[in-house]
Amino acid sequence: MSGNSVGKLFTVTTAGESHGEALVGIVDGCPPGLMLCEADLQGDLDLRKPGTSRHTTQRREADLVKILSGTFEGETMGTPIALIIQNTDQRSKDYSNIANTFRPGHADYTYQQKYGVRDYRGGGRSSARETAMRVACGGIAKKYLKQEFGIEIKGYLAQLGPIKMETLDWNEIHNNPFFCPDVSKITELENYMDALRKAGDSIGARINIVATNMPVGLGEPIFDRLEADVAHSMMSINAVKGVEIGAGFDSITQKGTEHRDKISTKGFESNNAGGTLGGISSGQDLLVSIALKPTSSLRLPIDSINVEGKLAEVITTGRHDPCVGIRATPIAEAMLAITLMDHVLRHRGQNARVKSSTPIVPAKK
């Protein structure tokens, strides 16, 4: 199956299915000399892993990552880095009742039509289980970007269903199971999710991701604009249905006098552009927002068809997230890190000796 790799100089390839033996990742293009061990990658995996609260799927996976190649005595060698995460808590029997039917809102039908065969257990390759390996690979990029450039990537839950976060406290995000930056909303979120789970339904969410300490010059116009590659990476995440950069769709109602970001000798005075100008990073914070749809795996019955094209009723059993957005923050952070890592190396390859006479404009604080 093609389409399993991303990047040009820093490339990530993943393999594995939801109920297969393991998830596998190959990271190629990582520069040599980076001190790297499993502990560098495990932190984000622990944040993403299932079964950590009553508000997510109760599938229990340790998600322990192992580095198989690409390092020597704890240091990257510039050779491909191979990673593996074992699957340990599959319950394939939960999906036996849908082996010959298609779940609406899932990739069951399209995979069957495209390949003529599909792994129906948990969605197989189309399952969000695959994103665990993206988080592991993204951890390599995160460490390099922070160590070499000071770039930091952080995300948070901005909205869950009708509940919008009103304050942003970065210190609060990892103190609750929602990645919520607004402590005043935690009880409301818990009550909402409890009621949703009791009703057997699901809900969507909005995640914001911010990259700070960005250098100027990342991005390659016209077709490889930085925001174009960021959007490509974000849209590759399961359940993502929308991507915004900066003001995003709010730009529709803004006038030009409001939207344009004034530049003074002291720096940018706003960041409606979201950190890029003409597809190239401006040095301001890169502001990304994604919308995730509600999961379609519900125990409530719905009409569909079977493999013979005949009408069938589908009821999805098994263990599923009532809101996939709750665990999406580490995934989005990882994909942004992978994209920025690739562009950092591409920029270095073409423009390492470029010297501009114009001073760097400070980012808006």
Helices and strands as residue ranges (DSSP letters): E 5-6, E 11-15, E 22-28, H 38-48, E 65-69, E 71-72, E 75-76, E 81-86, G 92-98, H 108-115, G 121-126, G 128-130, H 131-149, E 152-160, E 163-164, G 170-175, G 183-185, H 186-199, E 205-212, H 226-235, E 240-245, G 248-252, H 256-259, E 263-264, E 267-268, E 276-277, E 280-281, E 286-292, E 302-305, E 311-314, G 324-327, H 329-351
